[in-house]
Amino acid sequence: MADFLTVALVCAGSLSAPDCSRDTALDVAVAPAPTPIACLMQGETLAARSGLVRGHETYLKVACERRRTAALRPEAGPR
């Protein structure tokens, strides 16, 4: 299983880069990545293949996130 997620965010050109997030993006593409380097390289490829970026109206922001796993809780035994 890949340890990282590539997150390609397509944001409005009027939105500042620090404010561009999953919540404010116009489009979001997510894919697994095995390493941080692969993650960064894959982000631009995701956006280019999808045709999400539309000229000067939008811009691409690529983020790499460590994949989260749910913590396992032991089952409560009978009381």
Biopython code that builds the backbone (N, CA, C, O; Angstrom):
import numpy as np
from Bio.PDB.StructureBuilder import StructureBuilder

atoms = [
    (1, "MET", "N", (0.842, -1.178, 0.000)),
    (1, "MET", "CA", (0.000, 0.000, 0.000)),
    (1, "MET", "C", (0.887, 1.241, 0.000)),
    (1, "MET", "O", (1.910, 1.288, 0.684)),
    (2, "ALA", "N", (0.486, 2.234, -0.770)),
    (2, "ALA", "CA", (1.232, 3.490, -0.834)),
    (2, "ALA", "C", (1.094, 4.249, 0.477)),
    (2, "ALA", "O", (0.025, 4.277, 1.087)),
    (3, "ASP", "N", (2.188, 4.861, 0.896)),
    (3, "ASP", "CA", (2.185, 5.604, 2.155)),
    (3, "ASP", "C", (1.719, 7.044, 2.008)),
    (3, "ASP", "O", (1.428, 7.707, 3.003)),
    (4, "PHE", "N", (1.646, 7.537, 0.763)),
    (4, "PHE", "CA", (1.314, 8.937, 0.523)),
    (4, "PHE", "C", (0.134, 9.065, -0.424)),
    (4, "PHE", "O", (-0.187, 8.143, -1.174)),
    (5, "LEU", "N", (-0.499, 10.216, -0.374)),
    (5, "LEU", "CA", (-1.559, 10.555, -1.315)),
    (5, "LEU", "C", (-1.160, 11.826, -2.046)),
    (5, "LEU", "O", (-0.766, 12.815, -1.427)),
    (6, "THR", "N", (-1.266, 11.791, -3.357)),
    (6, "THR", "CA", (-1.101, 12.999, -4.158)),
    (6, "THR", "C", (-2.451, 13.687, -4.190)),
    (6, "THR", "O", (-3.463, 13.076, -4.534)),
    (7, "VAL", "N", (-2.461, 14.962, -3.830)),
    (7, "VAL", "CA", (-3.696, 15.739, -3.858)),
    (7, "VAL", "C", (-3.464, 16.911, -4.813)),
    (7, "VAL", "O", (-2.690, 17.822, -4.520)),
    (8, "ALA", "N", (-4.142, 16.873, -5.950)),
    (8, "ALA", "CA", (-4.044, 17.947, -6.938)),
    (8, "ALA", "C", (-5.275, 18.836, -6.772)),
    (8, "ALA", "O", (-6.407, 18.397, -6.975)),
    (9, "LEU", "N", (-5.035, 20.079, -6.404)),
    (9, "LEU", "CA", (-6.118, 21.033, -6.172)),
    (9, "LEU", "C", (-6.148, 22.044, -7.305)),
    (9, "LEU", "O", (-5.123, 22.646, -7.624)),
    (10, "VAL", "N", (-7.286, 22.236, -7.905)),
    (10, "VAL", "CA", (-7.458, 23.262, -8.931)),
    (10, "VAL", "C", (-8.262, 24.382, -8.286)),
    (10, "VAL", "O", (-9.427, 24.209, -7.927)),
    (11, "CYS", "N", (-7.614, 25.534, -8.148)),
    (11, "CYS", "CA", (-8.240, 26.656, -7.447)),
    (11, "CYS", "C", (-8.449, 27.838, -8.372)),
    (11, "CYS", "O", (-7.746, 27.995, -9.370)),
    (12, "ALA", "N", (-9.424, 28.669, -8.029)),
    (12, "ALA", "CA", (-9.712, 29.884, -8.798)),
    (12, "ALA", "C", (-8.514, 30.822, -8.738)),
    (12, "ALA", "O", (-7.860, 30.943, -7.702)),
    (13, "GLY", "N", (-8.235, 31.477, -9.846)),
    (13, "GLY", "CA", (-7.111, 32.397, -9.915)),
    (13, "GLY", "C", (-7.209, 33.533, -8.913)),
    (13, "GLY", "O", (-6.193, 34.124, -8.547)),
    (14, "SER", "N", (-8.401, 33.840, -8.472)),
    (14, "SER", "CA", (-8.599, 34.926, -7.512)),
    (14, "SER", "C", (-8.327, 34.492, -6.066)),
    (14, "SER", "O", (-8.296, 35.333, -5.167)),
    (15, "LEU", "N", (-8.131, 33.195, -5.836)),
    (15, "LEU", "CA", (-7.893, 32.665, -4.495)),
    (15, "LEU", "C", (-6.392, 32.605, -4.226)),
    (15, "LEU", "O", (-5.634, 32.109, -5.060)),
    (16, "SER", "N", (-5.957, 33.105, -3.075)),
    (16, "SER", "CA", (-4.522, 33.060, -2.764)),
    (16, "SER", "C", (-4.100, 31.622, -2.480)),
    (16, "SER", "O", (-4.901, 30.816, -2.006)),
    (17, "ALA", "N", (-2.851, 31.308, -2.767)),
    (17, "ALA", "CA", (-2.338, 29.946, -2.596)),
    (17, "ALA", "C", (-2.513, 29.410, -1.171)),
    (17, "ALA", "O", (-2.900, 28.251, -1.016)),
    (18, "PRO", "N", (-2.248, 30.199, -0.124)),
    (18, "PRO", "CA", (-2.451, 29.662, 1.228)),
    (18, "PRO", "C", (-3.907, 29.303, 1.521)),
    (18, "PRO", "O", (-4.176, 28.460, 2.377)),
    (19, "ASP", "N", (-4.848, 29.936, 0.818)),
    (19, "ASP", "CA", (-6.270, 29.673, 1.043)),
    (19, "ASP", "C", (-6.804, 28.515, 0.191)),
    (19, "ASP", "O", (-7.945, 28.086, 0.361)),
    (20, "CYS", "N", (-5.978, 28.020, -0.715)),
    (20, "CYS", "CA", (-6.377, 26.912, -1.586)),
    (20, "CYS", "C", (-6.260, 25.609, -0.796)),
    (20, "CYS", "O", (-5.168, 25.224, -0.379)),
    (21, "SER", "N", (-7.400, 24.932, -0.593)),
    (21, "SER", "CA", (-7.430, 23.691, 0.177)),
    (21, "SER", "C", (-8.465, 22.755, -0.450)),
    (21, "SER", "O", (-9.120, 23.111, -1.430)),
    (22, "ARG", "N", (-8.604, 21.577, 0.111)),
    (22, "ARG", "CA", (-9.629, 20.646, -0.377)),
    (22, "ARG", "C", (-11.020, 21.266, -0.287)),
    (22, "ARG", "O", (-11.885, 20.989, -1.118)),
    (23, "ASP", "N", (-11.229, 22.099, 0.720)),
    (23, "ASP", "CA", (-12.546, 22.710, 0.916)),
    (23, "ASP", "C", (-12.835, 23.852, -0.053)),
    (23, "ASP", "O", (-13.991, 24.084, -0.408)),
    (24, "THR", "N", (-11.796, 24.567, -0.486)),
    (24, "THR", "CA", (-12.013, 25.740, -1.331)),
    (24, "THR", "C", (-11.715, 25.499, -2.812)),
    (24, "THR", "O", (-12.007, 26.355, -3.647)),
    (25, "ALA", "N", (-11.143, 24.351, -3.141)),
    (25, "ALA", "CA", (-10.767, 24.060, -4.529)),
    (25, "ALA", "C", (-11.999, 23.852, -5.404)),
    (25, "ALA", "O", (-13.043, 23.399, -4.932)),
    (26, "LEU", "N", (-11.861, 24.188, -6.678)),
    (26, "LEU", "CA", (-12.928, 23.959, -7.647)),
    (26, "LEU", "C", (-12.995, 22.475, -8.009)),
    (26, "LEU", "O", (-14.078, 21.918, -8.191)),
    (27, "ASP", "N", (-11.831, 21.849, -8.110)),
    (27, "ASP", "CA", (-11.728, 20.427, -8.418)),
    (27, "ASP", "C", (-10.606, 19.824, -7.583)),
    (27, "ASP", "O", (-9.626, 20.500, -7.271)),
    (28, "VAL", "N", (-10.748, 18.559, -7.225)),
    (28, "VAL", "CA", (-9.742, 17.852, -6.445)),
    (28, "VAL", "C", (-9.529, 16.480, -7.063)),
    (28, "VAL", "O", (-10.491, 15.763, -7.338)),
    (29, "ALA", "N", (-8.268, 16.114, -7.281)),
    (29, "ALA", "CA", (-7.930, 14.770, -7.753)),
    (29, "ALA", "C", (-6.977, 14.166, -6.731)),
    (29, "ALA", "O", (-6.026, 14.817, -6.300)),
    (30, "VAL", "N", (-7.235, 12.921, -6.345)),
    (30, "VAL", "CA", (-6.416, 12.243, -5.337)),
    (30, "VAL", "C", (-5.992, 10.894, -5.878)),
    (30, "VAL", "O", (-6.791, 10.174, -6.477)),
    (31, "ALA", "N", (-4.713, 10.550, -5.662)),
    (31, "ALA", "CA", (-4.196, 9.254, -6.098)),
    (31, "ALA", "C", (-3.100, 8.804, -5.136)),
    (31, "ALA", "O", (-2.403, 9.642, -4.564)),
    (32, "PRO", "N", (-2.939, 7.497, -4.949)),
    (32, "PRO", "CA", (-1.882, 6.996, -4.072)),
    (32, "PRO", "C", (-0.511, 7.190, -4.708)),
    (32, "PRO", "O", (-0.376, 7.190, -5.932)),
    (33, "ALA", "N", (0.502, 7.356, -3.864)),
    (33, "ALA", "CA", (1.883, 7.519, -4.330)),
    (33, "ALA", "C", (2.816, 6.797, -3.362)),
    (33, "ALA", "O", (2.612, 6.854, -2.150)),
    (34, "PRO", "N", (3.838, 6.119, -3.883)),
    (34, "PRO", "CA", (4.729, 5.358, -3.016)),
    (34, "PRO", "C", (5.750, 6.198, -2.252)),
    (34, "PRO", "O", (6.177, 5.811, -1.164)),
    (35, "THR", "N", (6.149, 7.350, -2.811)),
    (35, "THR", "CA", (7.166, 8.198, -2.186)),
    (35, "THR", "C", (6.779, 9.671, -2.319)),
    (35, "THR", "O", (5.928, 10.007, -3.143)),
    (36, "PRO", "N", (7.391, 10.561, -1.520)),
    (36, "PRO", "CA", (7.102, 11.997, -1.667)),
    (36, "PRO", "C", (7.473, 12.540, -3.046)),
    (36, "PRO", "O", (6.752, 13.375, -3.591)),
    (37, "ILE", "N", (8.582, 12.079, -3.615)),
    (37, "ILE", "CA", (8.991, 12.549, -4.948)),
    (37, "ILE", "C", (7.961, 12.129, -5.994)),
    (37, "ILE", "O", (7.557, 12.935, -6.832)),
    (38, "ALA", "N", (7.543, 10.876, -5.942)),
    (38, "ALA", "CA", (6.518, 10.394, -6.876)),
    (38, "ALA", "C", (5.230, 11.176, -6.694)),
    (38, "ALA", "O", (4.518, 11.453, -7.659)),
    (39, "CYS", "N", (4.941, 11.523, -5.475)),
    (39, "CYS", "CA", (3.743, 12.292, -5.164)),
    (39, "CYS", "C", (3.748, 13.629, -5.901)),
    (39, "CYS", "O", (2.769, 13.982, -6.557)),
    (40, "LEU", "N", (4.834, 14.361, -5.794)),
    (40, "LEU", "CA", (4.925, 15.669, -6.450)),
    (40, "LEU", "C", (4.876, 15.550, -7.964)),
    (40, "LEU", "O", (4.211, 16.343, -8.631)),
    (41, "MET", "N", (5.576, 14.565, -8.508)),
    (41, "MET", "CA", (5.587, 14.384, -9.961)),
    (41, "MET", "C", (4.207, 13.981, -10.471)),
    (41, "MET", "O", (3.794, 14.406, -11.550)),
    (42, "GLN", "N", (3.511, 13.187, -9.720)),
    (42, "GLN", "CA", (2.208, 12.683, -10.123)),
    (42, "GLN", "C", (1.129, 13.760, -10.121)),
    (42, "GLN", "O", (0.180, 13.680, -10.900)),
    (43, "GLY", "N", (1.260, 14.758, -9.263)),
    (43, "GLY", "CA", (0.246, 15.801, -9.168)),
    (43, "GLY", "C", (0.036, 16.547, -10.461)),
    (43, "GLY", "O", (-1.102, 16.758, -10.881)),
    (44, "GLU", "N", (1.109, 16.945, -11.093)),
    (44, "GLU", "CA", (0.987, 17.669, -12.361)),
    (44, "GLU", "C", (0.439, 16.765, -13.453)),
    (44, "GLU", "O", (-0.329, 17.205, -14.308)),
    (45, "THR", "N", (0.837, 15.499, -13.419)),
    (45, "THR", "CA", (0.334, 14.545, -14.405)),
    (45, "THR", "C", (-1.171, 14.347, -14.247)),
    (45, "THR", "O", (-1.900, 14.299, -15.237)),
    (46, "LEU", "N", (-1.633, 14.233, -13.008)),
    (46, "LEU", "CA", (-3.076, 14.093, -12.758)),
    (46, "LEU", "C", (-3.853, 15.255, -13.357)),
    (46, "LEU", "O", (-4.857, 15.058, -14.041)),
    (47, "ALA", "N", (-3.385, 16.455, -13.095)),
    (47, "ALA", "CA", (-4.083, 17.645, -13.582)),
    (47, "ALA", "C", (-4.023, 17.743, -15.112)),
    (47, "ALA", "O", (-5.012, 18.096, -15.754)),
    (48, "ALA", "N", (-2.873, 17.432, -15.684)),
    (48, "ALA", "CA", (-2.723, 17.532, -17.136)),
    (48, "ALA", "C", (-3.629, 16.530, -17.857)),
    (48, "ALA", "O", (-4.261, 16.871, -18.857)),
    (49, "ARG", "N", (-3.689, 15.326, -17.363)),
    (49, "ARG", "CA", (-4.526, 14.300, -17.998)),
    (49, "ARG", "C", (-6.012, 14.599, -17.880)),
    (49, "ARG", "O", (-6.794, 14.265, -18.771)),
    (50, "SER", "N", (-6.390, 15.220, -16.797)),
    (50, "SER", "CA", (-7.813, 15.470, -16.570)),
    (50, "SER", "C", (-8.312, 16.723, -17.275)),
    (50, "SER", "O", (-9.515, 16.866, -17.493)),
    (51, "GLY", "N", (-7.412, 17.632, -17.635)),
    (51, "GLY", "CA", (-7.828, 18.879, -18.269)),
    (51, "GLY", "C", (-8.523, 19.823, -17.306)),
    (51, "GLY", "O", (-9.317, 20.664, -17.727)),
    (52, "LEU", "N", (-8.231, 19.692, -16.014)),
    (52, "LEU", "CA", (-8.907, 20.505, -15.003)),
    (52, "LEU", "C", (-8.466, 21.964, -15.005)),
    (52, "LEU", "O", (-9.279, 22.852, -14.750)),
    (53, "VAL", "N", (-7.196, 22.225, -15.288)),
    (53, "VAL", "CA", (-6.681, 23.597, -15.232)),
    (53, "VAL", "C", (-7.114, 24.331, -16.492)),
    (53, "VAL", "O", (-6.890, 23.857, -17.606)),
    (54, "ARG", "N", (-7.736, 25.491, -16.307)),
    (54, "ARG", "CA", (-8.296, 26.244, -17.432)),
    (54, "ARG", "C", (-7.632, 27.617, -17.559)),
    (54, "ARG", "O", (-8.134, 28.608, -17.029)),
    (55, "GLY", "N", (-6.520, 27.662, -18.252)),
    (55, "GLY", "CA", (-5.849, 28.924, -18.546)),
    (55, "GLY", "C", (-5.535, 29.757, -17.325)),
    (55, "GLY", "O", (-5.080, 29.230, -16.310)),
    (56, "HIS", "N", (-5.776, 31.064, -17.415)),
    (56, "HIS", "CA", (-5.463, 31.990, -16.329)),
    (56, "HIS", "C", (-6.575, 32.058, -15.286)),
    (56, "HIS", "O", (-6.426, 32.710, -14.252)),
    (57, "GLU", "N", (-7.687, 31.384, -15.562)),
    (57, "GLU", "CA", (-8.818, 31.403, -14.625)),
    (57, "GLU", "C", (-8.535, 30.585, -13.369)),
    (57, "GLU", "O", (-9.069, 30.871, -12.298)),
    (58, "THR", "N", (-7.687, 29.560, -13.510)),
    (58, "THR", "CA", (-7.403, 28.653, -12.398)),
    (58, "THR", "C", (-5.910, 28.373, -12.308)),
    (58, "THR", "O", (-5.152, 28.684, -13.227)),
    (59, "TYR", "N", (-5.498, 27.784, -11.196)),
    (59, "TYR", "CA", (-4.109, 27.332, -11.057)),
    (59, "TYR", "C", (-4.090, 26.019, -10.294)),
    (59, "TYR", "O", (-5.052, 25.658, -9.615)),
    (60, "LEU", "N", (-2.978, 25.317, -10.420)),
    (60, "LEU", "CA", (-2.813, 24.015, -9.797)),
    (60, "LEU", "C", (-1.957, 24.127, -8.544)),
    (60, "LEU", "O", (-0.919, 24.788, -8.543)),
    (61, "LYS", "N", (-2.399, 23.480, -7.491)),
    (61, "LYS", "CA", (-1.615, 23.372, -6.266)),
    (61, "LYS", "C", (-1.531, 21.883, -5.942)),
    (61, "LYS", "O", (-2.556, 21.208, -5.844)),
    (62, "VAL", "N", (-0.315, 21.373, -5.778)),
    (62, "VAL", "CA", (-0.120, 19.956, -5.481)),
    (62, "VAL", "C", (0.315, 19.812, -4.031)),
    (62, "VAL", "O", (1.235, 20.489, -3.572)),
    (63, "ALA", "N", (-0.353, 18.930, -3.329)),
    (63, "ALA", "CA", (0.006, 18.641, -1.941)),
    (63, "ALA", "C", (0.229, 17.141, -1.805)),
    (63, "ALA", "O", (-0.411, 16.336, -2.482)),
    (64, "CYS", "N", (1.134, 16.789, -0.932)),
    (64, "CYS", "CA", (1.374, 15.382, -0.627)),
    (64, "CYS", "C", (0.998, 15.165, 0.824)),
    (64, "CYS", "O", (1.474, 15.860, 1.721)),
    (65, "GLU", "N", (0.145, 14.198, 1.032)),
    (65, "GLU", "CA", (-0.316, 13.899, 2.384)),
    (65, "GLU", "C", (0.081, 12.480, 2.752)),
    (65, "GLU", "O", (0.053, 11.578, 1.916)),
    (66, "ARG", "N", (0.443, 12.297, 3.987)),
    (66, "ARG", "CA", (0.706, 10.948, 4.468)),
    (66, "ARG", "C", (-0.647, 10.263, 4.647)),
    (66, "ARG", "O", (-1.575, 10.821, 5.233)),
    (67, "ARG", "N", (-0.731, 9.051, 4.133)),
    (67, "ARG", "CA", (-1.985, 8.302, 4.238)),
    (67, "ARG", "C", (-2.281, 8.033, 5.703)),
    (67, "ARG", "O", (-1.401, 7.605, 6.451)),
    (68, "ARG", "N", (-3.514, 8.281, 6.113)),
    (68, "ARG", "CA", (-3.935, 8.035, 7.496)),
    (68, "ARG", "C", (-4.531, 6.645, 7.601)),
    (68, "ARG", "O", (-5.234, 6.183, 6.702)),
    (69, "THR", "N", (-4.244, 5.998, 8.694)),
    (69, "THR", "CA", (-4.851, 4.700, 8.944)),
    (69, "THR", "C", (-5.653, 4.790, 10.232)),
    (69, "THR", "O", (-5.284, 5.500, 11.168)),
    (70, "ALA", "N", (-6.714, 4.085, 10.257)),
    (70, "ALA", "CA", (-7.564, 4.090, 11.452)),
    (70, "ALA", "C", (-6.867, 3.323, 12.572)),
    (70, "ALA", "O", (-6.298, 2.256, 12.345)),
    (71, "ALA", "N", (-6.917, 3.862, 13.746)),
    (71, "ALA", "CA", (-6.342, 3.181, 14.901)),
    (71, "ALA", "C", (-7.242, 2.001, 15.260)),
    (71, "ALA", "O", (-8.467, 2.119, 15.309)),
    (72, "LEU", "N", (-6.620, 0.898, 15.500)),
    (72, "LEU", "CA", (-7.396, -0.281, 15.871)),
    (72, "LEU", "C", (-7.642, -0.277, 17.370)),
    (72, "LEU", "O", (-6.722, -0.101, 18.168)),
    (73, "ARG", "N", (-8.887, -0.472, 17.732)),
    (73, "ARG", "CA", (-9.230, -0.535, 19.157)),
    (73, "ARG", "C", (-9.547, -1.981, 19.478)),
    (73, "ARG", "O", (-10.259, -2.648, 18.728)),
    (74, "PRO", "N", (-9.026, -2.463, 20.581)),
    (74, "PRO", "CA", (-9.359, -3.839, 20.952)),
    (74, "PRO", "C", (-10.849, -3.951, 21.276)),
    (74, "PRO", "O", (-11.457, -3.050, 21.854)),
    (75, "GLU", "N", (-11.399, -5.071, 20.887)),
    (75, "GLU", "CA", (-12.811, -5.331, 21.180)),
    (75, "GLU", "C", (-13.013, -5.405, 22.685)),
    (75, "GLU", "O", (-12.196, -5.975, 23.407)),
    (76, "ALA", "N", (-14.087, -4.834, 23.138)),
    (76, "ALA", "CA", (-14.415, -4.928, 24.563)),
    (76, "ALA", "C", (-14.952, -6.325, 24.833)),
    (76, "ALA", "O", (-15.884, -6.775, 24.167)),
    (77, "GLY", "N", (-14.382, -6.993, 25.780)),
    (77, "GLY", "CA", (-14.799, -8.359, 26.108)),
    (77, "GLY", "C", (-16.084, -8.339, 26.934)),
    (77, "GLY", "O", (-16.520, -7.280, 27.384)),
    (78, "PRO", "N", (-16.681, -9.500, 27.131)),
    (78, "PRO", "CA", (-17.912, -9.572, 27.930)),
    (78, "PRO", "C", (-17.645, -9.180, 29.356)),
    (78, "PRO", "O", (-16.569, -9.439, 29.896)),
    (79, "ARG", "N", (-18.613, -8.562, 29.956)),
    (79, "ARG", "CA", (-18.454, -8.099, 31.345)),
    (79, "ARG", "C", (-19.217, -8.959, 32.289)),
    (79, "ARG", "O", (-19.198, -8.718, 33.496)),
]
sb = StructureBuilder()
sb.init_structure("model")
sb.init_model(0)
sb.init_chain("A")
sb.init_seg("    ")
for serial, (resi, resn, name, xyz) in enumerate(atoms, 1):
    if name == "N":
        sb.init_residue(resn, " ", resi, " ")
    sb.init_atom(name, np.array(xyz, "f"), 0.0, 1.0, " ", f" {name:<3s}", serial, name[0])
structure = sb.get_structure()
